[in-house]
Amino acid sequence: MATKTTSTRDQILSLLKKKKQMTVSTIAKELSITEMAVRRHLNTLERDNVVETTLLRQAMGRPTNVYQLSTSGQELFPRNYGELTIDLLRTIQEKEGLAKVKELFDHRKDKLKLRFEKRMFLKDFQSKVLELQKIQNEQGFMAEVNQEPDGSYTFKQFNCPIAAVAKEFPVVCAAEMQLFKELLETGDIQCEKCMSTGQEQHCYYKIKQSEGF
């Protein structure tokens, strides 16, 4: 049976995960490769926001750069957030009912509104839609916006960081749509497609400006 070869990139990431912080020279020694090769990989990883560098001042000698995993780099390693969240929500539903689960997501929606509503202040409707795109991209939703000839907007999200949760608890999608309505101050938002159904590749919203929201 053939042995799977681990790439140098993955070896560097594993070392940083275990050792927390390392210099170029210590990585080179651990992997028995040249410092030039290590620097080449680290430059690529830093460019991709997977690792970050800090200048370490020493009691003697010149300061040296140490490398560590960034937050994005930490997320490359297996984590069980989705499964844990679903288990907790199932427990809440069993003990207190679906209404309690909805209450939790509504509370989350209110917190997100407080966090983001100041970014909508004094913006016109189009600017608010574009700002919502930025907000969703910051949350990892890979959002894209297009304005249609009738003045409406198509708002697509190609990724859903909470897709596993939304598939079992669609109330999270309802809370998200309500957040959109409150941030954009419009009641005219329709969800045409949703990844939580398991049959779609992206979420697709139709957004129009409405009066008197």
PADO-842530 format. One line per 5 residues: number of its first residue (from 1); for each residue y, x, z of C-alpha. Coordinates in Angstrom, 3 decimals, padded with zeros to 6 digits. Layout:
BEGIN
NUM = Y X Z ~ ...;
end
This chain:
BEGIN
1 = 000.000 000.000 000.000 ~ 003.361 001.461 -001.048 ~ 005.925 002.239 001.642 ~ 009.320 000.652 001.148 ~ 012.008 003.322 000.830;
6 = 015.102 002.696 002.943 ~ 018.336 003.535 001.136 ~ 020.740 006.108 002.562 ~ 023.309 003.325 002.920 ~ 020.949 001.271 005.083;
11 = 020.011 004.344 007.127 ~ 023.685 004.990 007.867 ~ 024.224 001.367 008.890 ~ 021.174 001.465 011.172 ~ 022.402 004.670 012.811;
16 = 025.852 003.173 013.456 ~ 024.231 000.056 014.882 ~ 022.191 002.136 017.330 ~ 024.705 004.877 018.173 ~ 027.880 002.724 018.050;
21 = 030.139 005.599 016.910 ~ 029.300 008.720 014.899 ~ 031.055 011.496 013.016 ~ 030.253 012.606 009.487 ~ 028.552 015.752 010.767;
26 = 026.301 013.927 013.252 ~ 025.226 011.431 010.584 ~ 024.509 014.290 008.164 ~ 022.344 016.037 010.763 ~ 020.421 012.856 011.630;
31 = 019.611 012.147 007.975 ~ 019.252 015.764 006.843 ~ 021.701 015.315 003.982 ~ 025.014 016.957 003.121 ~ 028.293 015.894 004.700;
36 = 029.636 015.312 001.193 ~ 026.904 012.720 000.562 ~ 027.659 011.029 003.894 ~ 031.386 010.884 003.106 ~ 030.667 009.317 -000.271;
41 = 028.647 006.514 001.328 ~ 031.130 006.026 004.168 ~ 034.041 005.766 001.735 ~ 032.224 002.981 -000.108 ~ 031.292 001.201 003.127;
46 = 034.853 001.466 004.404 ~ 036.208 000.120 001.126 ~ 033.835 -002.852 001.478 ~ 035.059 -003.436 005.069 ~ 031.582 -002.769 006.442;
51 = 032.580 000.256 008.518 ~ 035.868 001.317 010.074 ~ 037.183 004.645 011.284 ~ 039.012 005.725 014.424 ~ 040.767 009.009 015.115;
56 = 039.195 010.560 018.220 ~ 041.375 013.019 020.097 ~ 039.515 015.808 021.871 ~ 040.431 018.032 024.822 ~ 040.180 021.064 022.551;
61 = 040.468 021.378 018.803 ~ 041.736 019.009 016.164 ~ 041.186 015.228 016.301 ~ 038.137 014.024 014.390 ~ 037.270 010.770 012.637;
66 = 034.495 008.655 014.112 ~ 032.902 005.772 012.236 ~ 031.633 002.451 013.551 ~ 030.519 -000.888 012.167 ~ 033.268 -003.428 011.553;
71 = 032.814 -007.075 012.530 ~ 031.572 -007.738 008.980 ~ 029.181 -004.824 009.299 ~ 027.739 -006.232 012.520 ~ 027.060 -009.510 010.739;
76 = 024.786 -007.742 008.219 ~ 022.127 -007.556 010.919 ~ 019.961 -010.635 011.574 ~ 021.465 -013.177 013.936 ~ 020.291 -016.643 014.908;
81 = 023.557 -018.520 015.356 ~ 022.572 -021.460 013.163 ~ 019.189 -022.071 014.775 ~ 020.625 -021.740 018.284 ~ 023.485 -024.137 017.487;
86 = 021.123 -026.718 015.998 ~ 018.797 -026.508 019.020 ~ 021.739 -027.066 021.388 ~ 023.039 -029.998 019.341 ~ 019.572 -031.564 019.227;
91 = 019.396 -031.322 023.013 ~ 022.805 -032.964 023.377 ~ 021.797 -035.737 020.984 ~ 018.535 -036.361 022.860 ~ 020.250 -036.500 026.243;
96 = 023.599 -038.153 025.426 ~ 023.308 -039.590 021.919 ~ 024.871 -038.853 018.523 ~ 028.253 -040.136 019.731 ~ 028.500 -037.119 022.037;
101 = 027.760 -034.747 019.149 ~ 030.507 -036.446 017.123 ~ 032.870 -036.076 020.072 ~ 032.220 -032.315 020.137 ~ 032.992 -031.922 016.437;
106 = 036.113 -034.076 016.776 ~ 037.249 -031.820 019.602 ~ 036.611 -028.786 017.389 ~ 038.652 -030.440 014.637 ~ 041.580 -030.983 017.023;
111 = 041.486 -027.317 018.082 ~ 041.483 -026.170 014.443 ~ 044.406 -028.471 013.685 ~ 046.448 -026.970 016.532 ~ 045.564 -023.526 015.266;
116 = 046.534 -024.093 011.634 ~ 049.164 -026.857 011.498 ~ 052.059 -024.423 012.024 ~ 051.111 -022.813 008.714 ~ 051.857 -026.124 006.980;
121 = 055.335 -026.501 008.504 ~ 058.090 -027.299 005.936 ~ 055.738 -026.790 002.969 ~ 055.582 -029.185 000.013 ~ 052.246 -030.821 -000.817;
126 = 051.132 -028.251 -003.402 ~ 051.951 -025.385 -001.038 ~ 049.955 -027.099 001.707 ~ 046.910 -027.386 -000.555 ~ 047.172 -023.691 -001.460;
131 = 047.580 -022.800 002.218 ~ 044.458 -024.822 003.024 ~ 042.626 -022.768 000.396 ~ 043.719 -019.574 002.200 ~ 042.640 -020.980 005.560;
136 = 039.197 -021.929 004.266 ~ 038.744 -018.548 002.592 ~ 039.554 -016.855 005.891 ~ 036.747 -018.929 007.418 ~ 034.291 -017.794 004.718;
141 = 034.154 -020.962 002.589 ~ 035.020 -019.268 -000.765 ~ 037.498 -022.005 -001.681 ~ 039.021 -022.546 -005.113 ~ 041.779 -025.001 -006.096;
146 = 042.763 -026.442 -009.477 ~ 045.517 -028.935 -010.236 ~ 044.566 -031.735 -012.613 ~ 046.848 -033.301 -015.289 ~ 047.265 -036.435 -013.135;
151 = 048.725 -034.353 -010.298 ~ 045.590 -034.459 -008.131 ~ 043.718 -031.362 -006.999 ~ 040.077 -030.365 -007.174 ~ 039.156 -028.364 -004.100;
156 = 035.818 -026.528 -004.346 ~ 034.026 -024.559 -001.655 ~ 031.242 -022.299 -002.919 ~ 029.966 -021.288 000.504 ~ 029.471 -023.093 003.809;
161 = 029.048 -020.896 006.898 ~ 027.780 -023.927 008.827 ~ 025.594 -025.428 006.090 ~ 022.442 -025.493 008.237 ~ 024.281 -027.395 010.980;
166 = 025.955 -029.778 008.518 ~ 022.615 -030.597 006.855 ~ 021.221 -031.974 010.123 ~ 024.526 -033.250 011.568 ~ 026.693 -034.656 008.725;
171 = 029.337 -035.599 011.317 ~ 030.615 -032.021 010.950 ~ 031.515 -032.785 007.314 ~ 033.333 -035.952 008.347 ~ 035.305 -033.950 010.919;
176 = 036.187 -031.351 008.279 ~ 037.487 -033.995 005.889 ~ 039.586 -035.485 008.679 ~ 040.993 -032.023 009.381 ~ 041.981 -031.723 005.704;
181 = 043.716 -035.115 005.854 ~ 045.666 -034.232 008.974 ~ 046.713 -030.774 007.786 ~ 047.748 -032.049 004.346 ~ 049.142 -035.346 005.720;
186 = 047.360 -037.437 003.126 ~ 044.703 -040.100 003.423 ~ 043.585 -039.757 -000.196 ~ 040.754 -037.208 -000.050 ~ 037.292 -037.892 -001.454;
191 = 034.212 -035.691 -001.096 ~ 032.498 -035.821 -004.488 ~ 029.702 -033.329 -003.721 ~ 028.451 -031.720 -000.530 ~ 026.135 -028.765 000.090;
196 = 024.780 -030.445 003.223 ~ 022.676 -032.754 001.012 ~ 020.651 -029.732 -000.097 ~ 021.046 -030.794 -003.734 ~ 024.458 -029.310 -004.501;
201 = 025.615 -025.718 -004.973 ~ 029.126 -026.323 -003.663 ~ 031.361 -028.840 -001.908 ~ 033.783 -030.656 -004.183 ~ 036.828 -032.585 -002.957;
206 = 039.345 -034.667 -004.877 ~ 042.743 -034.514 -003.191 ~ 045.839 -036.624 -003.902 ~ 049.137 -036.982 -002.117 ~ 049.582 -040.341 -000.421;
211 = 052.565 -041.901 001.259 ~ 052.792 -043.060 004.848 ~ 049.873 -041.088 006.272;
end
